[in-house]
Amino acid sequence: MAEILMKAASFVAIIAMGYCLRRAGFFKESDFGLLSKIVLKITLPAAIVTNFSRIELDPSMLGLALPGFLGGAFLILLALALNAHKSRDSRAFDILNLSGYNIGNFTMPFAQGFLGPMGVAATSLFDTGNAFVCLGGSYSLAVIAKGEKGGFSVRNIVRTMLRSVPFDTYLFMTILSLLHWRLPECVVDFSGIVGSANSFMAMLMIGVGFKVSGSRSQTGRIVKTLGIRYGVSAALAAVYMFLLPIGLEYRQALVILAFSPIASSSPAYTGLIEGDVGLASAINSLSIVISLVLITGALLLML
């Protein structure tokens, strides 16, 4: 218990350090983009390569991508149901800001720190399914819900995913693992050094980007959105832990994945449909705080 609390406290301290450094002027708001590129295109792919190289991937594990997709799809359907008699803008907003999971920037460091290579592999496979939702799927459906031109396009979703370095790395390493091919040891050693920085860089990036910009008049909307999101998360976590007939280490990974924050891409996509970016940013930032508490609590109960 003490070790879990110490590691979780370290993550919180790094987030707080990033936030304080930005407030003090050491980082600018624009630096968030640079840090995000470093995490998504360098340290996270390196961590994926390293952890996949340490395990033997069983084909049955590929099924772990399904909860990542179905969880996001269920939240999109829920957003449509809850907004059936509301405005198109409200429907499109909830499609984007209820669904999707922030795995690479937030949950992956927890998997690295607490669950080991098998947990990281499970997290990576879950995120592969999640990518179909948060890297184009939810946006395409939001465009349809708002009644704008363009509509749903499988080609655009696939193109967006293939431009994602983490997704390409997941795909490449999964294929190598299933074929029982291994990268040269020098490559794995190099990726291990780079990937070990992922937890620090991801948490620092979250701190630099942390921002609550929603107005007080929007408090009710924020509370409702987060209440629905984490109510569903708790139900899914219970299903994953107690009903799935898979190994304990996989169920533990799925529990913390269920409590992941809302996808970090949601505010950006909200801006593309001319939605309320301030409200989306507030919901997104507060979801990070809530997920930090819930994931730490879940780890204390499970480990």
GIWOLIN-V813506 format. One record per residue. N is the residue number from 1. PHI is phi in whole degrees, 0 to 359 (999 if undefined). NEAR is the number of other ideal C-beta (glycine too) atoms within 12 Angstrom. Layout:
BEGIN
n: [N/N]
phi: [PHI/PHI]
near: [NEAR/NEAR]
END
This chain:
BEGIN
n: [1/2/3/4/5/6/7/8/9/10/11/12/13/14/15/16/17/18/19/20/21/22/23/24/25/26/27/28/29/30/31/32/33/34/35/36/37/38/39/40/41/42/43/44/45/46/47/48/49/50/51/52/53/54/55/56/57/58/59/60/61/62/63/64/65/66/67/68/69/70/71/72/73/74/75/76/77/78/79/80/81/82/83/84/85/86/87/88/89/90/91/92/93/94/95/96/97/98/99/100/101/102/103/104/105/106/107/108/109/110/111/112/113/114/115/116/117/118/119/120/121/122/123/124/125/126/127/128/129/130/131/132/133/134/135/136/137/138/139/140/141/142/143/144/145/146/147/148/149/150/151/152/153/154/155/156/157/158/159/160/161/162/163/164/165/166/167/168/169/170/171/172/173/174/175/176/177/178/179/180/181/182/183/184/185/186/187/188/189/190/191/192/193/194/195/196/197/198/199/200/201/202/203/204/205/206/207/208/209/210/211/212/213/214/215/216/217/218/219/220/221/222/223/224/225/226/227/228/229/230/231/232/233/234/235/236/237/238/239/240/241/242/243/244/245/246/247/248/249/250/251/252/253/254/255/256/257/258/259/260/261/262/263/264/265/266/267/268/269/270/271/272/273/274/275/276/277/278/279/280/281/282/283/284/285/286/287/288/289/290/291/292/293/294/295/296/297/298/299/300/301/302/303]
phi: [999/297/294/298/295/293/293/297/295/294/298/299/296/292/300/297/297/299/295/294/295/291/296/278/96/295/252/258/303/293/290/303/299/293/298/297/296/298/293/287/251/232/289/295/303/296/295/296/301/298/287/293/288/262/233/254/277/275/306/296/291/300/296/290/287/295/300/297/282/292/299/292/297/297/294/294/297/296/299/294/293/289/248/302/248/251/291/298/299/296/296/296/299/290/302/281/255/255/260/83/235/273/269/299/277/238/284/303/301/293/298/299/282/238/249/77/302/294/294/293/297/298/296/295/293/302/291/297/293/298/299/297/274/271/252/138/297/295/295/300/290/294/298/296/300/278/82/274/288/116/68/284/219/297/300/294/296/297/298/296/295/290/273/270/298/301/298/299/292/306/297/297/288/295/298/300/295/293/275/61/261/241/287/304/300/295/291/294/297/296/295/295/295/291/294/294/274/296/300/297/294/295/290/297/299/299/297/295/269/297/201/249/244/290/280/298/295/263/304/300/295/297/298/296/298/291/298/295/303/277/294/295/301/296/295/295/300/294/297/299/284/250/244/282/274/230/299/301/296/286/295/298/297/295/297/290/292/299/266/297/293/297/308/293/281/300/299/296/293/299/296/294/262/59/270/278/293/300/295/298/294/296/299/296/293/293/295/295/297/297/296/301/291/291/293/298/298/297/295/298/283/268/259]
near: [14/10/15/24/17/17/27/32/18/24/37/27/19/30/35/22/24/33/29/18/24/26/17/13/11/15/24/16/21/13/21/31/19/20/34/30/20/26/41/36/25/29/38/47/33/37/45/49/40/35/39/40/33/26/30/19/30/20/16/17/30/25/22/39/33/24/39/43/32/27/40/47/27/27/42/37/24/26/36/27/17/23/28/15/10/18/15/23/22/28/32/37/41/43/46/48/52/48/46/48/50/46/55/51/44/45/51/49/44/44/41/41/34/35/38/22/30/30/38/44/41/46/51/47/44/45/49/42/35/47/39/37/45/50/42/36/36/46/41/33/37/44/30/23/31/29/15/20/10/18/18/21/18/14/14/20/27/19/15/25/30/21/17/30/27/41/37/24/37/44/27/24/38/31/18/24/30/21/14/13/16/19/24/13/13/12/20/25/17/19/30/26/18/25/37/21/26/42/34/28/35/42/39/37/41/41/36/37/38/37/25/24/22/27/15/14/12/24/17/14/27/33/20/23/39/33/20/28/42/30/22/31/39/21/22/33/34/20/22/34/25/16/15/24/12/25/19/20/26/33/31/33/48/48/43/48/47/41/43/48/44/50/46/42/38/45/37/26/36/36/21/23/35/17/33/29/24/25/36/42/32/33/43/45/36/32/42/40/29/30/42/37/20/32/46/30/22/34/33/22/18/27/27]
END
